[in-house]
Amino acid sequence: MNTMSIEKRKYELKSRAAAQQQTRERIVTATMELHQEVGPALTTVAEVARRAGVQRLTVYNHFPDELELFGACQSHWMRLHPLPEFAAALAAADPTERVRAVLRGQYGWYRETEPMAENIQRDRRAVPALDSLLERTADARLDQLADELGRSPGTHGGDRRALVRLALDFWTWRRLSSEGLDDDAAADLMTAAIDSARD
């Protein structure tokens, strides 16, 4: 094989890889949009394929199972809507201020992502692959935050940790918001409740 043939082959392989990546991105974007519009439980492969401009078989070739597709969709969504950065809040000396700052950040993120968050949380029990993904990602992250914020001298550790985890939950924020509380007021209220778990 001469040099020109080798270079042509390399170019064809690169073009093919780029086209496959673009197809994959269209599938992920279509899935993400449908999750926000109708929720994962009502999202069908046929509709994903139609929106992405591909055949159903192409969707299955790129994503052989739901878990892989959900994971790619979640990663894409998180790049567009980054989670709050809590390093400074968790470094605060006052445990009350740590909780308040984390809750304000988390509640602001819930408000920004409410339509998607509602659909995902609503449908997770009906879609086992989605539930499994959330247990390993979103739930694990909130559990870790609850562990860190639940530790405070002079408190009932278990009670405080349970209250922190409740406060971090999407549905808690949603209920407080529906009662007319803005994010700061909701965070202040839940912080006061958490602080009540003292000896």
C-alpha positions as MATLAB code, in Angstrom:
seq = 'MNTMSIEKRKYELKSRAAAQQQTRERIVTATMELHQEVGPALTTVAEVARRAGVQRLTVYNHFPDELELFGACQSHWMRLHPLPEFAAALAAADPTERVRAVLRGQYGWYRETEPMAENIQRDRRAVPALDSLLERTADARLDQLADELGRSPGTHGGDRRALVRLALDFWTWRRLSSEGLDDDAAADLMTAAIDSARD';
ca = [
       0.000    0.000    0.000;
       1.527    3.321   -1.014;
       1.728    6.461    1.100;
      -1.243    8.123   -0.600;
      -3.442    5.082    0.059;
      -2.425    5.005    3.720;
      -3.180    8.698    4.165;
      -6.533    8.297    2.420;
      -7.405    5.378    4.688;
      -6.491    7.397    7.785;
      -8.645   10.274    6.580;
     -11.598    7.938    5.953;
     -11.266    6.410    9.414;
     -11.141    9.854   11.028;
     -14.186   10.985    9.063;
     -16.080    7.869   10.019;
     -15.192    8.280   13.698;
     -16.287   11.935   13.603;
     -19.587   10.986   11.950;
     -20.205    8.295   14.569;
     -19.480   10.778   17.357;
     -21.904   13.284   15.845;
     -24.576   10.590   15.604;
     -23.994    9.625   19.216;
     -24.298   13.261   20.298;
     -27.566   13.666   18.371;
     -28.989   10.583   20.106;
     -27.950   11.849   23.541;
     -29.353   15.327   22.859;
     -32.648   13.915   21.605;
     -32.925   11.707   24.686;
     -32.147   14.589   27.031;
     -34.758   16.800   25.383;
     -37.412   14.081   25.643;
     -36.570   13.449   29.294;
     -37.168   17.131   30.003;
     -40.362   17.298   27.937;
     -42.149   14.040   28.813;
     -39.879   12.219   31.257;
     -37.823    9.035   30.939;
     -40.805    6.718   31.450;
     -42.535    8.063   28.330;
     -39.409    8.393   26.189;
     -39.341    5.758   23.449;
     -36.433    4.606   21.303;
     -38.587    5.272   18.229;
     -39.011    8.936   19.172;
     -35.334    9.296   20.103;
     -34.416    7.887   16.687;
     -36.866   10.176   14.895;
     -35.523   13.290   16.587;
     -31.914   12.279   16.100;
     -32.539   11.529   12.411;
     -31.421    7.901   12.654;
     -32.912    4.403   12.602;
     -33.876    2.641   15.818;
     -31.122    0.089   15.177;
     -28.590    2.927   15.174;
     -29.706    3.947   18.669;
     -29.246    0.358   19.881;
     -25.857    0.092   18.166;
     -24.581    3.161   20.006;
     -26.333    2.359   23.298;
     -27.005   -1.380   23.726;
     -28.763   -0.833   27.058;
     -30.730    1.887   28.840;
     -28.175    2.372   31.586;
     -25.481    3.395   29.110;
     -27.825    5.846   27.390;
     -29.012    7.321   30.695;
     -25.417    7.716   31.838;
     -24.447    9.564   28.656;
     -27.551   11.738   28.945;
     -26.785   12.556   32.584;
     -23.171   13.478   31.770;
     -24.295   15.771   28.955;
     -26.910   17.426   31.174;
     -24.382   17.986   33.960;
     -21.979   19.667   31.555;
     -24.759   22.081   30.624;
     -25.936   22.514   34.231;
     -22.927   22.053   36.544;
     -23.606   21.146   40.144;
     -22.860   23.802   42.786;
     -19.319   23.889   44.108;
     -19.436   23.432   47.882;
     -15.745   23.452   48.860;
     -15.891   26.936   50.409;
     -19.187   26.227   52.199;
     -17.890   22.965   53.669;
     -14.712   24.704   54.855;
     -16.659   27.216   56.979;
     -15.982   26.937   60.715;
     -19.599   27.371   61.818;
     -21.657   24.193   61.230;
     -24.847   26.242   60.897;
     -23.343   28.383   58.150;
     -22.043   25.273   56.393;
     -25.558   23.847   56.219;
     -27.152   27.130   55.170;
     -24.634   27.741   52.375;
     -24.950   24.206   50.989;
     -28.755   24.320   51.067;
     -28.871   27.694   49.332;
     -26.601   26.386   46.590;
     -28.514   23.141   46.195;
     -31.892   24.881   46.164;
     -30.694   27.345   43.533;
     -29.615   24.426   41.352;
     -32.986   22.724   41.819;
     -34.744   25.894   40.709;
     -32.535   26.175   37.625;
     -33.135   22.544   36.642;
     -36.675   22.041   38.004;
     -38.459   20.679   34.881;
     -35.814   18.000   34.298;
     -35.343   17.222   37.993;
     -39.071   16.743   38.491;
     -39.386   14.327   35.575;
     -36.314   12.351   36.597;
     -37.351   12.042   40.253;
     -40.953   11.262   39.319;
     -40.033    8.480   36.904;
     -37.067    6.877   38.606;
     -39.028    4.140   40.405;
     -40.741    3.189   37.131;
     -37.444    2.895   35.225;
     -35.023    0.508   37.023;
     -31.966    1.503   34.961;
     -32.532    5.168   35.807;
     -33.055    4.387   39.484;
     -29.827    2.388   39.553;
     -27.896    5.247   37.938;
     -29.295    7.822   40.372;
     -28.494    5.659   43.381;
     -24.840    5.565   42.298;
     -24.582    9.251   41.342;
     -27.065   11.836   42.642;
     -28.113    9.873   45.738;
     -24.528    9.021   46.642;
     -23.528   12.684   46.331;
     -26.350   13.849   48.591;
     -25.603   11.060   51.072;
     -21.987   12.219   51.233;
     -23.068   15.818   51.809;
     -25.444   14.672   54.560;
     -22.623   12.717   56.214;
     -20.340   15.756   56.173;
     -22.967   18.250   57.332;
     -24.490   15.886   59.876;
     -21.378   15.902   62.025;
     -21.447   18.656   64.616;
     -20.332   18.737   68.262;
     -23.161   18.732   70.789;
     -25.771   17.296   68.448;
     -27.709   14.080   68.050;
     -25.664   12.878   65.085;
     -28.279   10.524   63.662;
     -31.116   13.019   63.994;
     -29.067   15.837   62.490;
     -27.856   13.699   59.606;
     -31.419   12.547   58.837;
     -32.666   16.146   58.833;
     -29.831   17.270   56.563;
     -30.572   14.470   54.111;
     -34.265   15.390   54.139;
     -33.403   19.048   53.547;
     -31.209   18.154   50.557;
     -33.970   16.197   48.825;
     -35.525   17.630   45.665;
     -39.073   17.036   46.906;
     -38.355   18.913   50.138;
     -37.215   21.927   48.132;
     -40.212   21.563   45.824;
     -42.650   21.530   48.755;
     -41.063   24.569   50.386;
     -41.122   26.403   47.068;
     -44.803   25.566   46.586;
     -45.461   27.150   49.992;
     -44.137   30.417   48.606;
     -40.625   30.352   50.120;
     -37.767   31.594   47.994;
     -34.548   29.585   48.055;
     -32.858   31.616   50.800;
     -35.927   31.496   53.051;
     -36.318   27.751   52.462;
     -32.646   27.168   53.282;
     -32.947   29.278   56.446;
     -36.028   27.351   57.591;
     -34.431   23.950   57.072;
     -31.197   25.122   58.680;
     -33.149   26.127   61.789;
     -34.841   22.717   61.850;
     -31.484   20.975   61.566;
     -30.024   23.097   64.344;
     -32.879   21.971   66.592;
     -31.302   18.495   66.685;
     -29.043   19.476   69.556;
     -28.524   17.912   72.957;
];
